[in-house]
């Protein structure tokens, strides 16, 4: 299916939802389809992300199929978005408004945000502000690591702030960040901006040098088993529960296989380990005996990143924190070249 056709399906769902639910005060596209041309092919492993806006706290409605398209719908509040200037300075929200992503806007507030962001998105002042936010997120996340608790909690606390560093060159270049493919996107951005030689250091901050594609395929096969078990037994709600369901399986398993087939096996390990950890968070609560049985496969994947112990994770985190001034300089150089737009 083409991206344009998939977006049309999403628009149809949103408009029907808004017609039935007056508390929906706006909606817009987010995620990997933002900025893609209508004629681009939507991969089987990709979904169409939509954010609904309400007054109150947002929730994640989850992944589901509508007229053959995998949608992922979450909610945000106006407080989450803030003012148009808040959005413009946010590395999370600004990329969603640099093009016309608004689906419904009965109040006109999303239109005002879109107008402000699109007019000033590439302004170096705002690009640097977004880059500073990325660096703060890495620093605060890694500085607050704890060594206690189950392995899945410790790994998630380490891997997400570590991986946010991969978004820095993407944000500096004015490109749209992605989640699962963030390292691939970082490589593309660094190469396009003349800093491709820095990418091996960035990737090594995740995996310490990595393993071969055959080993990654083994981890992906083990993950598929763990994923199916977690999706089968899941009863307790987690923020990420929508990602560990049968309908979401192609995004994880097929998406990982696509990355390996494309030669991005090391990059694929980011989402493999994230999903392993999330599955074990579910299993630890809803099927603890199965969690213990399946844990060795998760431990093996973590070990292949070179962070199998709390001490190793602390050491890797310290190295990343020490590298931040150098990465800030790279980002500043990218911004100075005026790549954003």
C-alpha positions in Angstrom: 0.0 0.0 0.0 1.1 3.6 -0.7 1.7 6.0 2.2 -1.0 8.3 0.8 -3.6 5.6 0.8 -2.7 4.5 4.3 -2.9 8.1 5.5 -6.4 8.4 3.9 -7.5 5.3 5.9 -6.1 6.9 9.1 -8.0 10.2 8.3 -11.2 8.2 7.8 -10.8 6.6 11.3 -10.0 9.8 13.0 -12.9 11.8 11.5 -15.3 9.0 12.5 -13.8 8.9 16.0 -14.1 12.7 16.4 -17.7 12.6 15.2 -18.6 10.1 17.9 -16.4 11.6 20.6 -16.6 15.4 21.0 -13.8 15.3 23.6 -11.3 14.8 20.7 -10.2 18.4 20.2 -7.6 17.7 17.4 -5.5 15.0 15.7 -2.3 14.9 13.7 0.1 12.4 12.2 3.3 11.5 14.0 6.0 8.9 13.5 7.8 7.5 10.5 5.2 8.5 7.9 5.6 12.2 8.6 7.3 13.8 5.6 7.1 10.7 3.4 5.6 11.4 -0.1 2.1 9.9 -0.8 3.6 7.6 -3.5 6.1 6.0 -1.2 5.4 2.3 -0.3 4.4 1.7 3.3 6.5 -1.3 4.5 4.5 -4.2 6.0 6.6 -3.7 9.2 5.4 0.0 9.6 2.3 1.5 11.1 0.7 4.9 10.8 1.0 6.9 14.0 -1.8 9.3 15.0 -2.0 11.5 18.1 -5.4 12.6 19.4 -5.5 15.8 21.4 -7.7 16.1 24.5 -7.9 18.3 27.6 -6.9 15.7 30.0 -3.9 13.3 30.4 -3.1 11.3 27.3 -3.2 7.5 27.0 -2.0 5.0 24.3 -4.9 3.4 22.6 -2.6 1.0 20.9 -2.1 -0.8 17.6 -5.1 -2.0 15.5 -6.0 -2.6 11.9 -8.5 -0.4 10.2 -9.4 -1.2 6.6 -6.1 -3.1 6.2 -3.8 -0.5 7.7 -2.0 -0.9 11.0 -2.7 2.2 13.0 -1.1 3.2 16.3 -3.1 5.8 18.1 -2.0 7.6 21.2 -3.3 10.7 23.0 -1.7 13.9 24.2 -3.1 16.8 26.1 -2.8 20.5 25.3 -0.6 20.8 28.4 1.7 18.2 26.8 2.0 20.2 23.7 2.2 23.7 25.3 2.4 26.9 23.4 3.5 27.1 19.7 6.9 28.2 21.0 7.1 25.2 23.3 6.4 22.9 20.4 8.9 24.7 18.2 11.6 24.1 20.8 10.7 20.4 21.4 12.7 17.7 19.6 9.7 15.4 20.2 6.9 17.5 18.8 8.4 20.0 16.4 9.1 17.6 13.6 5.4 16.6 13.6 4.4 20.1 12.6 7.0 21.1 10.0 4.7 19.8 7.3 0.9 19.6 7.2 0.2 16.7 9.5 -3.0 18.1 11.0 -6.0 15.8 10.5 -8.8 17.5 12.5 -8.6 20.9 14.2 -12.0 22.1 15.3 -10.5 24.7 17.7 -7.8 26.0 15.3 -5.1 25.6 17.9 -3.2 22.9 15.9 -3.2 25.2 12.9 -1.6 27.9 14.9 1.1 25.5 16.1 1.7 24.3 12.6 2.0 27.9 11.2 4.5 28.9 13.9 6.6 25.7 13.6 6.7 25.5 9.8 7.8 29.2 9.6 10.7 28.9 12.0 11.6 25.2 12.0 15.0 25.6 10.3 16.0 28.7 12.3 19.3 27.8 14.0 18.2 29.3 17.3 15.3 26.8 17.5 17.3 23.9 16.0 20.0 24.4 18.7 17.3 24.5 21.4 16.0 21.2 20.2 19.5 19.7 20.2 20.0 20.9 23.7 16.9 19.1 24.8 18.2 15.9 23.3 21.5 16.2 25.2 19.6 17.0 28.4 17.6 13.8 28.0 20.7 11.7 27.5 22.5 13.2 30.5 19.5 13.1 32.9 18.7 9.5 31.9 22.2 8.1 32.2 23.1 10.1 35.3 20.1 8.6 37.2 20.8 4.9 36.5 20.2 2.5 39.4 21.7 -1.0 39.9 18.7 -2.5 41.7 15.6 -4.2 40.4 15.0 -6.8 37.7 17.3 -7.0 34.7 14.5 -5.8 32.3 14.1 -2.6 34.3 17.8 -1.9 34.5 18.2 -2.5 30.8 15.3 -0.2 29.8 16.7 2.5 32.1 20.0 2.3 30.3 19.2 1.6 26.7 16.7 4.4 26.0 18.8 7.4 27.2 21.8 5.8 25.5 19.9 5.5 22.2 18.5 9.1 22.4 22.1 10.2 21.5 21.4 8.7 18.0 18.6 11.3 17.6 21.0 14.2 18.0 22.4 14.3 14.5 18.9 13.7 13.1 17.5 16.6 15.1 20.5 18.8 14.2 19.9 18.1 10.5 16.2 19.0 10.8 15.1 15.5 9.9 12.2 13.5 11.4 13.4 11.3 14.3 12.1 7.7 14.3 12.0 5.1 17.1 12.9 1.6 15.9 15.2 2.8 13.1 16.9 5.6 15.0 20.4 4.3 14.5 19.9 3.8 10.7 18.5 7.4 10.6 21.5 8.7 12.6 23.9 7.0 10.1 22.1 8.6 7.2 22.1 12.0 8.8 25.8 12.0 9.8 26.8 10.8 6.4 24.7 13.4 4.6 26.2 16.1 6.8 29.9 15.1 6.3 30.3 13.4 9.7 30.0 9.8 8.6 33.3 8.9 10.2 31.7 9.6 13.6 29.0 6.9 13.2 31.0 3.9 14.4 31.6 5.6 17.7 27.9 6.3 18.0 26.9 2.7 17.2 29.5 1.4 19.6 28.0 3.3 22.4 25.0 1.0 22.0 26.7 -2.4 21.3 30.4 -1.9 22.1 31.4 -3.3 18.7 28.5 -5.6 18.0 28.1 -9.1 16.7 27.5 -10.6 13.3 24.2 -10.9 11.4 24.0 -14.6 12.1 24.0 -14.0 15.9 21.5 -11.2 15.5 19.2 -13.6 13.6 19.5 -16.0 16.5 18.5 -13.3 19.0 15.6 -12.3 16.7 14.3 -15.9 16.6 14.5 -16.2 20.4 12.7 -12.8 20.7 9.9 -14.1 18.5 9.3 -17.0 21.0 9.4 -14.6 24.0 7.2 -12.1 22.2 4.5 -14.6 21.4 4.5 -15.9 24.9 4.2 -12.4 26.4 1.5 -11.4 24.0 -0.4 -14.6 24.9 -0.3 -14.2 28.7 -0.5 -10.4 29.0 -3.2 -9.1 31.3 -1.5 -6.3 33.2 -1.4 -2.9 31.5 1.9 -1.3 30.8 2.6 1.9 28.8 4.1 -0.2 26.1 1.4 -3.0 26.1 0.2 -2.0 22.7 3.6 -2.9 21.2 3.5 -6.5 22.6 0.4 -7.9 20.8 -0.2 -10.2 17.9 -1.2 -7.3 15.7 2.1 -5.5 16.5 4.3 -8.6 15.8 5.2 -7.6 12.3 6.6 -4.3 13.5 9.1 -6.0 15.8 9.8 -9.4 14.2 9.5 -8.6 10.5 10.9 -5.1 11.0 14.0 -6.6 12.7 14.4 -9.1 9.9 14.3 -6.3 7.3 17.0 -4.4 9.1 19.2 -7.5 9.2 18.6 -8.3 5.6 19.6 -4.7 4.7 22.9 -5.1 6.5 21.8 -3.1 9.6 22.0 -6.0 12.0 23.9 -4.1 14.7 21.3 -1.3 14.4 18.5 -3.9 14.7 19.8 -4.9 18.2 18.4 -1.7 19.7 14.8 -2.7 19.2 15.5 -6.4 19.7 16.8 -5.7 23.3 14.1 -3.1 24.0 11.4 -5.5 23.0 13.0 -8.4 25.0 13.0 -6.2 28.1 9.4 -5.2 27.6 8.3 -8.8 27.1 10.1 -9.8 30.3 8.4 -6.9 32.2 5.0 -8.4 31.2 6.1 -12.0 31.9 7.5 -11.1 35.3 4.1 -10.0 36.4 1.7 -12.2 34.5 3.7 -15.4 34.0 6.7 -15.4 36.4 7.6 -19.1 35.8 7.7 -18.6 32.1 9.8 -15.4 32.6 12.5 -17.4 34.4 12.5 -20.1 31.7 12.9 -17.5 28.9 15.3 -15.2 30.7 18.5 -16.8 29.4 17.8 -15.7 25.8 17.3 -12.1 27.0 20.4 -12.3 29.1 22.4 -13.5 26.0 21.2 -10.6 23.9 22.1 -8.1 26.6 25.5 -9.7 27.0 26.1 -9.4 23.3 25.7 -5.6 23.7 28.6 -5.8 26.2 26.4 -4.6 29.1 25.6 -7.9 30.9 26.3 -6.5 34.3 25.4 -3.3 36.2 29.1 -2.4 36.3 29.4 -2.7 32.5 26.3 -0.5 32.0 27.7 2.1 34.4 31.0 2.1 32.5 29.3 2.4 29.1 27.1 5.2 30.5 30.1 7.1 31.8 31.7 6.9 28.4 28.6 8.2 26.7 28.4 11.1 29.2 32.0 11.9 28.6 31.4 12.0 24.9 28.6 14.5 25.0 30.7 17.7 24.6 32.1 16.2 21.4 28.7 15.3 20.1 27.4 18.7 21.0 30.1 20.2 18.8 29.1 17.9 15.9 25.5 19.0 16.3 26.5 22.6 16.3 28.5 22.2 13.2 25.6 20.5 11.4 23.3 23.4 12.5 25.8 25.9 11.2 25.8 24.4 7.8 22.1 25.1 7.6 21.0 21.5 6.8 17.7 21.8 8.6 14.6 22.0 6.5 
